[in-house]
Amino acid sequence: MVKEEKTVTQPEVLRSLLESVAAGEVNPVEAFDKLKHLNYEPVGDFARIDHHRRLRTGFPEVIWGPGKTPDQIAQIMHAMRDRGSVVMATRIEPEVYAQLQEKVPDLYYYAMARICAITTAIEPQCPGVISILSAGTADLPVAEEAAVTAELSGFRVHRLWDVGVAGIHRLLNNRHVVESADVLIVVAGMEGALPSVVAGLADCPVIAVPTSIGYGASFGGLAPLLTMLNSCAAGVGVVNIDNGFGAAVLAGQILRAAHKLHLSQSSD
């Protein structure tokens, strides 16, 4: 028989740490660093929520929808809602959301992005602009996944859709979007050429996202992935096929790192 795990944090470790701070044996900065690695919460026998992920990485744990039942997702959401500012689940299909609504009444659904979240709006908390470009309308689900993830994580987002290379004038007529960005996420299927073009115009990091949109020879996104990996333009980083979420997290980490560097230089 498996013993049920009931401990949310290791009480004895936490108590010892607080006593060490009170005694002056550990300074608050060291204690904060140790707290980053203490806390997780079991949910049933199917999940362990990493509540301190935001402290360690800057982003909270996010629920991956596929493979989980609506009841499991709802239980995880209820456990997370009082412990952080953002509770969100990705790749949630409409029929799953309909079932979740009955269990989590205040849930909001971003249909294009296939994201549901309890928090619907967060004021930008970090300087900088993430501009997200899509090559075609068919790429919007992945592009919106990136945009909504970034917005729910407290970043300012600028969207520019349907500016693929087949009509390059559409991109050039909106060059100001590229020039004003601090990080660019470029989403493209088919041959995946758009990130290379954008990187040739931009002075900031470009995160390329290949999508599984295309004819048979695109091999479900493999062709644009290889194009992006072989980009002749410098400064292009590539995430996995259809991974708008991962692109948004990476863009956020770049902005956070830049902000921390700015703060450290200002304090010198």
Wavefront OBJ file of the C-alpha trace (Angstrom):
o trace
v 0.000 0.000 0.000
v 1.306 3.441 -0.964
v 1.281 5.905 1.886
v -0.745 9.001 1.047
v 1.436 12.101 0.718
v -0.103 14.940 2.705
v 2.776 17.358 3.225
v 2.540 20.574 1.225
v 6.010 21.744 2.295
v 8.560 19.965 4.432
v 7.524 21.577 7.785
v 10.665 20.643 9.638
v 12.887 22.083 6.908
v 10.861 25.292 6.731
v 10.815 25.681 10.520
v 14.557 25.135 10.705
v 15.156 27.700 7.992
v 13.010 30.343 9.716
v 14.748 29.686 13.023
v 18.113 30.143 11.307
v 16.985 33.490 9.889
v 15.704 34.606 13.289
v 19.002 33.626 14.886
v 20.976 35.529 12.273
v 22.648 32.367 10.987
v 21.099 32.722 7.524
v 20.487 36.063 5.843
v 17.127 36.792 4.125
v 18.620 36.571 0.628
v 19.970 33.058 1.284
v 16.649 32.051 2.864
v 14.707 33.285 -0.152
v 16.956 31.238 -2.428
v 16.322 28.124 -0.334
v 12.552 28.703 -0.345
v 12.550 28.559 -4.137
v 13.130 24.809 -3.918
v 10.797 23.752 -1.092
v 7.194 23.850 -2.098
v 5.024 21.467 -4.081
v 1.505 20.195 -3.539
v 0.086 16.757 -4.351
v -3.286 16.676 -6.107
v -4.895 13.263 -5.821
v -2.487 10.592 -7.003
v -1.929 12.120 -10.443
v -0.169 15.489 -10.022
v 2.318 17.415 -7.907
v 2.017 21.160 -8.401
v 5.272 23.093 -8.388
v 4.083 26.278 -6.661
v 7.565 27.777 -6.442
v 8.355 27.544 -10.140
v 7.596 31.239 -10.568
v 10.152 32.089 -7.858
v 12.823 30.012 -9.592
v 12.130 30.748 -13.250
v 9.856 33.785 -13.414
v 6.967 31.754 -14.861
v 4.395 29.705 -12.944
v 3.644 26.102 -13.737
v 1.135 25.827 -16.581
v -1.266 22.935 -17.128
v -0.745 20.901 -20.293
v -4.267 19.889 -21.293
v -3.885 16.853 -23.611
v -3.834 13.552 -21.774
v -5.653 14.892 -18.727
v -9.343 14.487 -17.986
v -11.494 17.589 -17.394
v -11.838 16.518 -13.760
v -8.059 16.309 -13.320
v -7.551 19.727 -14.927
v -10.248 21.248 -12.696
v -8.719 19.770 -9.538
v -5.292 21.137 -10.450
v -6.771 24.569 -11.160
v -8.548 24.692 -7.817
v -5.303 23.806 -6.061
v -3.380 26.496 -7.957
v -5.841 29.375 -7.820
v -5.024 30.613 -4.317
v -1.275 30.256 -4.707
v -0.448 32.389 -7.737
v -1.586 35.189 -10.018
v -1.856 33.067 -13.160
v -3.731 29.787 -13.557
v -3.836 28.619 -17.154
v -4.097 25.458 -19.225
v -2.946 25.027 -22.819
v -4.282 22.998 -25.762
v -7.813 22.903 -24.411
v -10.345 21.939 -27.068
v -13.842 23.525 -26.989
v -15.548 20.348 -25.794
v -13.107 20.058 -22.893
v -13.656 23.701 -21.979
v -17.430 23.113 -21.936
v -16.923 20.426 -19.291
v -14.448 22.549 -17.348
v -16.932 25.423 -17.131
v -19.194 23.284 -14.966
v -16.337 22.670 -12.518
v -14.568 26.080 -12.694
v -17.308 28.688 -13.357
v -14.991 31.726 -13.589
v -12.811 30.159 -16.266
v -12.163 32.232 -19.414
v -11.494 30.629 -22.798
v -9.241 32.017 -25.514
v -10.676 29.976 -28.369
v -8.090 30.720 -31.063
v -5.190 30.050 -28.703
v -6.930 27.024 -27.107
v -5.974 28.387 -23.689
v -8.246 28.666 -20.683
v -7.359 30.725 -17.655
v -8.845 31.974 -14.416
v -6.971 35.261 -14.776
v -8.155 37.233 -17.811
v -5.899 40.296 -17.755
v -2.604 41.251 -16.178
v -1.037 44.684 -16.369
v 2.401 44.561 -18.021
v 4.901 43.938 -15.241
v 8.157 44.030 -17.177
v 9.496 46.660 -19.585
v 9.709 45.790 -23.243
v 7.489 44.772 -26.141
v 7.082 41.296 -27.607
v 5.950 41.627 -31.216
v 4.415 38.490 -32.697
v 4.161 38.028 -36.462
v 2.339 35.290 -38.340
v 3.045 34.353 -41.943
v -0.543 33.315 -42.692
v -3.990 33.164 -41.164
v -3.649 29.389 -40.778
v -0.754 29.998 -38.378
v -2.916 32.028 -35.983
v -3.663 29.283 -33.419
v 0.059 28.945 -32.692
v 0.660 32.708 -32.871
v -2.244 33.394 -30.517
v -0.985 30.737 -28.109
v 2.240 32.745 -27.918
v 0.420 36.078 -27.608
v -2.009 34.993 -24.881
v 0.724 33.228 -22.916
v 2.868 36.366 -22.985
v -0.034 38.624 -21.969
v -1.109 36.368 -19.108
v 2.498 36.371 -17.931
v 2.558 40.154 -17.702
v 4.217 41.231 -20.956
v 3.115 43.803 -23.516
v 2.325 42.235 -26.880
v 1.984 43.674 -30.375
v 0.297 41.436 -32.968
v 0.863 41.535 -36.730
v -0.892 38.796 -38.681
v -0.725 37.531 -42.277
v 2.533 39.112 -43.461
v 4.142 36.089 -45.140
v 6.779 36.240 -47.852
v 4.330 35.499 -50.680
v 3.297 39.161 -50.356
v 6.398 40.690 -48.834
v 5.036 44.230 -49.227
v 2.626 43.486 -46.362
v 5.591 43.060 -44.031
v 7.531 46.028 -45.416
v 4.496 48.288 -45.046
v 4.512 47.401 -41.324
v 8.235 47.649 -40.766
v 7.625 49.882 -37.740
v 6.323 46.827 -35.850
v 9.656 45.091 -36.378
v 11.678 48.186 -35.508
v 9.787 48.923 -32.288
v 10.020 45.393 -30.876
v 12.385 44.303 -28.114
v 11.854 40.614 -28.927
v 10.177 39.179 -32.022
v 8.290 35.895 -32.280
v 7.775 34.894 -35.916
v 5.358 32.071 -36.663
v 5.317 30.404 -40.080
v 4.417 27.167 -41.799
v 4.828 26.109 -45.456
v 8.535 26.730 -46.234
v 9.092 28.828 -43.093
v 11.027 31.676 -44.711
v 9.514 34.601 -42.780
v 11.828 34.518 -39.697
v 14.919 34.873 -41.911
v 13.435 37.900 -43.659
v 12.425 39.495 -40.364
v 15.831 38.828 -38.791
v 17.415 40.677 -41.703
v 15.415 43.767 -40.702
v 15.518 43.528 -36.901
v 18.065 44.596 -34.276
v 16.565 42.364 -31.543
v 16.342 38.608 -30.923
v 14.033 36.680 -33.267
v 12.329 33.520 -32.015
v 11.134 31.386 -34.922
v 8.165 29.043 -34.519
v 7.544 26.487 -37.280
v 3.954 25.335 -37.654
v 2.553 22.096 -39.013
v 0.668 24.025 -41.732
v 1.574 23.075 -45.283
v 1.263 20.571 -48.098
v 2.559 17.010 -47.901
v 6.217 17.861 -48.445
v 6.200 20.109 -45.391
v 6.111 16.855 -43.392
v 3.934 18.244 -40.628
v 6.209 21.200 -39.934
v 9.581 19.528 -40.420
v 10.321 21.515 -43.603
v 9.839 24.956 -41.980
v 11.727 23.750 -38.900
v 14.760 22.867 -41.032
v 14.482 26.145 -42.961
v 14.516 28.116 -39.724
v 17.426 26.124 -38.315
v 19.353 26.815 -41.529
v 18.560 30.521 -41.582
v 21.269 32.643 -43.176
v 20.203 35.585 -40.995
v 21.966 35.864 -37.643
v 20.112 36.145 -34.344
v 17.379 33.563 -34.978
v 16.526 31.014 -32.302
v 14.081 28.202 -33.093
v 11.577 26.396 -30.875
v 9.721 23.178 -31.593
v 6.933 22.744 -34.138
v 3.694 24.508 -33.080
v 5.262 25.558 -29.768
v 3.819 29.051 -29.347
v 3.832 28.611 -25.580
v 7.552 27.859 -25.487
v 8.311 30.849 -27.710
v 6.455 33.191 -25.338
v 8.304 31.848 -22.305
v 11.655 32.276 -24.056
v 10.775 35.833 -25.116
v 9.805 36.631 -21.538
v 13.074 35.239 -20.202
v 15.025 37.421 -22.647
v 13.189 40.547 -21.483
v 13.592 39.626 -17.825
v 17.306 39.032 -18.264
v 17.671 42.396 -20.000
v 15.725 44.106 -17.207
v 17.854 42.494 -14.487
v 21.016 43.563 -16.300
v 19.708 47.115 -16.571
v 18.877 47.203 -12.859
v 22.286 45.881 -11.871
v 24.052 48.440 -14.046
v 21.886 51.235 -12.635
v 22.777 50.279 -9.074
v 26.538 50.308 -9.762
l 1 2 3 4 5 6 7 8 9 10 11 12 13 14 15 16 17 18 19 20 21 22 23 24 25 26 27 28 29 30 31 32 33 34 35 36 37 38 39 40 41 42 43 44 45 46 47 48 49 50 51 52 53 54 55 56 57 58 59 60 61 62 63 64 65 66 67 68 69 70 71 72 73 74 75 76 77 78 79 80 81 82 83 84 85 86 87 88 89 90 91 92 93 94 95 96 97 98 99 100 101 102 103 104 105 106 107 108 109 110 111 112 113 114 115 116 117 118 119 120 121 122 123 124 125 126 127 128 129 130 131 132 133 134 135 136 137 138 139 140 141 142 143 144 145 146 147 148 149 150 151 152 153 154 155 156 157 158 159 160 161 162 163 164 165 166 167 168 169 170 171 172 173 174 175 176 177 178 179 180 181 182 183 184 185 186 187 188 189 190 191 192 193 194 195 196 197 198 199 200 201 202 203 204 205 206 207 208 209 210 211 212 213 214 215 216 217 218 219 220 221 222 223 224 225 226 227 228 229 230 231 232 233 234 235 236 237 238 239 240 241 242 243 244 245 246 247 248 249 250 251 252 253 254 255 256 257 258 259 260 261 262 263 264 265 266 267 268
